[in-house]
Amino acid sequence: MPIFKENIFSSATFKEEEDDSPILHLSKQLEENKRDLLEYLDSSYDKLIPAFETASQLSARISNLMLQVEEVTSTVENELLEEISSASTKKKALENDLNVLKREADVIRPLLRIDSMLNQIESLNQKDLKDLKCKADLISEAESLLESLSVHQELEILPVLEVEISKLKSQLLANLDHQWQERVSWQIYEAGDLELTCHKPESLHFLASILEEMGDYKLLVHQLSRSLFECILKIYPAKSCEILVKKIGETMVLRICKIKESVAAVEEVARNIIFVLTSLKEIFGHSTVQIIGDAWKKRISDFLIEKYIAPAIPSSANDLEAFESFISKVVSLEYLFKEAGFFGEEDSSLSNYVKNINFLYANKLCQEVLSSARNLILKDLSKTVRLGLEDIGMIESTYQARAPEEMSRLAEIGIDANKSPFVFPECVVSESVIELLALMKRTLSEAEQNGEDIQARLHHACRSIIDLYMSVLPTAHRNALENIPRHSALAYNNCMYLGHVLLTLEVLTVNSSKLFFVLDAQNLRQLGANLFLEQMKLQRTYLTNIIKEADFESQTVTVPTVEDSFQRCLLRLKFLQDAWQKVLPTTVYYKAIGILTNAMLEDIIGRTMAIEDISYDTAILLAAQGSFLLDSLPTLFSTAVNDDNNTEATGRMRKHISRYEQFSELLKLLNASLKDIEERWGNGSGPLALYFTAEQVKHMIRSLFQRTTKRAELIGKIK
């Protein structure tokens, strides 16, 4: 009996109670139910046993299978996974080794091919064109293979191969160039004829294909075209020519012969160039001449423009109409070049150049004007002309045409209405300035005959002349302006005269051209003043250095040093008088020589006043030499020769030398006694007090006189 059945029966405890209560009834009912259940279980037991046994067997089989699975899993984890991992690693290593071998093979194959080609190149003939063609192919292939190996920079053999291939290529190019030179040559004869010779034109075409493959063909053809064009340039500009093409056996000859010493017309030159290019096509072939044509295209245009078209541009308004026919010729020539196939449809440089004739005319005229102006500015300043009292007639008449009331009003304020305010003072100017002004007037006159655009260009050219003058004059004549006082005076006059005439030119042209030169005139005057002031500074420095050599600061001032110093100063001033007096306007000369003389006297006064101890002999010496110098100064302002006592000269000297009276008073002080000094001081109101302060007078008394009671009393009186 199964266990669960035993349990059921063991738990069935029947309690019999005799009590006939409902509980007893229920108990009996329960017992009946239990018996029914037991009977049912007994009847079903036979059916449950086979199912139970089948489930047990399945459970056992499952357990066995689970054990087998665990064993297999353990085996896989412990053995097979390690073997698989090891196999995968080996596979990757094999793949890497295979890739390395492939890469090495990719490198080795080209290297072997290059080595084979190099050996093949060495075995080929150096003169046979077919072998040279094969060489060119092999070298090109070797360069291509070497280029593919350029990523392998670690290979030490690559630089060696590169050098070897480059060497073979250079040898081949040299050989090809030699072959070319043997077949193509040209010569210029003493008579000026040019001869181009080509041997075996057919082989030349094959040689050209080899050179083209080597990438050296265009360079060689460009060199040929440049040399040919330079040879042609030596012939065409000055001569009329005849061009001949002839065949002698296997040789083609192109000869350009001079037929007469005359300038060829532009049409003849253009047709000859076209004929030369056509002949070259027959000799070298179409591709070669196409390269030559491309190289010559711009040079032909520039050559024709420079040598024939530009010189034909008129420089006068009267010749503009005649130039129209020349423009038609240029357009026709350009069409001929296009028709011959040497110019493309877009190549219109010749017609574009001559299209704007007004611009070309104005440009050429301006260039000629500026070039002429520069040449005039560079001319020597010493070639001079003397100007009288110049004025402008038209302006003079304008001022004289004023109403009587206006004339009287001007007279009331001290202005002479009959005299033109544009009068330029009498002086000497360079011839180049007169010529420069004439050039400007011609340019302005030419401008009046043309339209507004050309007028503007020509007016600008006039202004450019002034700018050019201001830039070139100080630099081109620098040495003369610094070392020759007369040249600096001429430069001053030139600038002032140019400025003066520019103002009058403005008045003359203002009604028609609206041209103004006010700022230019001011700048010119400033330039002239600056140049002359620089010369004045140099002369003042020169005089100062002479006075320094007298050594006023030493204890004893000797006669020779003072006399020599004063004599040299006077000689220098007379030298400047000779250089300037007949060149500069009179008033300008007086001011200039007065400024320098005044500076010299001021320096002498200052150095004399600075001496601490002046002996009697020294005072007499200084007074004597100073008096001689002072007596000689009026000659600097004299207009007559040897007119030293001219009263007018003395008056001009006193007017322009402000230190004259002070220097004269100093000389009197050097010769004076204590009593004379007291009288000339006059309690601060005498002539001595007009030019020296009390401290200066006291210092001179201490320097001139020894210490005494009288000296002390006089010093005490001077206040």
Number of C-alpha atoms within 10 A of each C-alpha: 7 8 7 9 14 10 10 11 12 9 9 11 8 10 9 9 10 7 9 8 9 9 11 15 12 11 15 15 12 13 15 12 12 15 14 12 12 15 11 11 13 13 11 11 13 10 10 11 11 11 11 11 11 11 11 12 12 12 12 12 12 12 12 12 12 12 12 12 12 12 12 12 13 12 12 13 11 11 11 13 12 12 11 11 11 11 12 12 11 12 12 11 12 12 12 12 12 12 12 12 12 12 12 11 12 12 17 12 13 17 19 11 14 22 14 13 18 19 11 13 20 11 11 14 13 16 11 10 17 15 15 21 20 17 25 21 17 18 22 16 15 23 18 13 17 20 12 12 16 12 9 10 10 8 12 9 10 17 13 11 18 15 11 13 19 14 12 18 18 12 13 20 20 12 15 24 17 12 16 19 13 12 17 20 14 18 14 16 10 7 8 16 20 21 20 17 19 22 21 14 18 13 14 20 17 14 22 23 16 23 23 15 14 19 12 15 21 17 13 16 18 18 14 16 20 16 13 17 19 11 18 18 13 14 21 22 18 15 19 19 22 14 17 14 18 12 12 8 8 10 15 20 20 20 20 21 19 19 11 12 10 13 15 18 13 20 14 15 20 19 14 18 19 18 16 18 20 17 20 22 17 13 24 18 17 14 13 21 22 17 18 24 21 15 18 22 18 14 14 16 17 16 16 18 19 12 15 19 19 16 11 13 22 19 20 14 15 9 12 15 10 10 15 12 10 16 20 12 15 22 16 14 20 20 18 16 19 16 12 13 15 22 19 14 12 7 17 15 15 19 18 10 17 23 13 10 16 17 15 17 21 25 18 18 23 23 14 13 22 19 13 15 24 17 11 19 23 15 16 14 23 14 12 16 15 12 13 12 10 12 18 17 11 12 16 17 12 11 16 15 12 12 9 10 9 11 17 14 12 14 13 10 8 9 13 13 18 15 12 18 14 17 14 18 18 16 20 22 28 21 18 22 24 17 15 22 19 12 19 24 14 13 19 20 14 17 21 16 13 16 10 12 13 21 20 16 17 25 21 13 23 24 17 16 24 23 14 16 20 18 12 15 20 18 11 13 18 15 11 16 23 16 12 14 21 24 27 29 27 26 25 25 26 24 26 23 24 23 24 20 18 23 18 20 19 16 16 16 15 12 9 8 16 11 19 18 19 14 12 18 21 16 18 24 21 16 20 24 18 14 22 24 16 14 20 18 12 15 17 17 15 13 23 16 13 20 23 14 12 21 16 20 14 11 12 13 20 16 15 11 15 22 19 16 21 22 16 15 21 20 12 16 21 18 13 20 21 14 18 24 24 16 24 22 17 17 10 16 20 22 16 21 23 24 18 20 25 18 19 23 22 17 16 20 16 12 16 18 17 15 17 15 20 23 16 14 13 18 20 15 20 23 19 16 19 21 15 14 17 16 13 14 22 21 20 25 25 22 15 10 7 9 13 18 13 15 12 13 20 18 12 17 23 17 13 18 20 17 20 19 14 18 20 14 18 23 21 17 21 22 17 15 14 16 12 13 20 18 15 20 21 15 12 18 11 14 15 22 18 14 15 16 14 16 12 14 22 20 17 21 23 17 19 23 16 14 11 9 9 13 17 14 10 17 19 10 15 18 13
